Amino acid sequence: MSTIFLITHFRKFEIDPSYHDQLVRRVVAMPAELDGHLERLQNNSFHRLDLEKLAYELRIMAFNSLVPQHPRFAAGLKEISLDWRRHVLRWAKNTPKKDEAMSAVRDVRERLAQLIDKYGSP
């Protein structure tokens, strides 16, 4: 880990613009994907692993790829992804009640949509 830090410290890392655009489009698509999860939860079809994969994907993007280009947007993503991760970890131990899971997913979805709206297309 320290080797990676030294390399990135002395040689600034910038991602390819096309890959950056792909990541931004992926983040922008997540609220719609969360709508699908809300619908499945409403139909008593809880997919914790799918939500966990999505949470992990958002966290990786927030803490790595989008940080240099959009610091305020990335800060919001970090906060949302950490809250989401907290829910997912708790759900790994105890399956949540339907209302609890829906409330958490709805909160993440709304906060993510607001962040995207606030910063437009980052």
BELJO-V737848 format. One record per residue. N is the residue number from 1. RES is the residue in one small letter. NEAR is the number of other C-alpha atoms within 12 Angstrom. Layout:
N&RES&NEAR, N&RES&NEAR
This chain:
1&m&7, 2&s&8, 3&t&10, 4&i&12, 5&f&12, 6&l&12, 7&i&12, 8&t&15, 9&h&12, 10&f&10, 11&r&11, 12&k&12, 13&f&18, 14&e&17, 15&i&18, 16&d&13, 17&p&13, 18&s&11, 19&y&15, 20&h&23, 21&d&18, 22&q&19, 23&l&28, 24&v&29, 25&r&20, 26&r&23, 27&v&39, 28&v&27, 29&a&21, 30&m&32, 31&p&29, 32&a&21, 33&e&24, 34&l&34, 35&d&23, 36&g&23, 37&h&32, 38&l&31, 39&e&20, 40&r&21, 41&l&27, 42&q&21, 43&n&14, 44&n&16, 45&s&18, 46&f&26, 47&h&28, 48&r&30, 49&l&18, 50&d&19, 51&l&35, 52&e&27, 53&k&19, 54&l&29, 55&a&36, 56&y&25, 57&e&25, 58&l&36, 59&r&29, 60&i&22, 61&m&33, 62&a&32, 63&f&25, 64&n&24, 65&s&30, 66&l&35, 67&v&26, 68&p&21, 69&q&25, 70&h&25, 71&p&18, 72&r&20, 73&f&33, 74&a&31, 75&a&24, 76&g&31, 77&l&42, 78&k&32, 79&e&23, 80&i&35, 81&s&36, 82&l&24, 83&d&25, 84&w&35, 85&r&30, 86&r&21, 87&h&28, 88&v&30, 89&l&21, 90&r&19, 91&w&23, 92&a&16, 93&k&11, 94&n&13, 95&t&18, 96&p&23, 97&k&17, 98&k&24, 99&d&17, 100&e&21, 101&a&32, 102&m&31, 103&s&21, 104&a&30, 105&v&43, 106&r&29, 107&d&23, 108&v&39, 109&r&34, 110&e&23, 111&r&26, 112&l&38, 113&a&28, 114&q&20, 115&l&28, 116&i&28, 117&d&16, 118&k&15, 119&y&20, 120&g&17, 121&s&22, 122&p&27
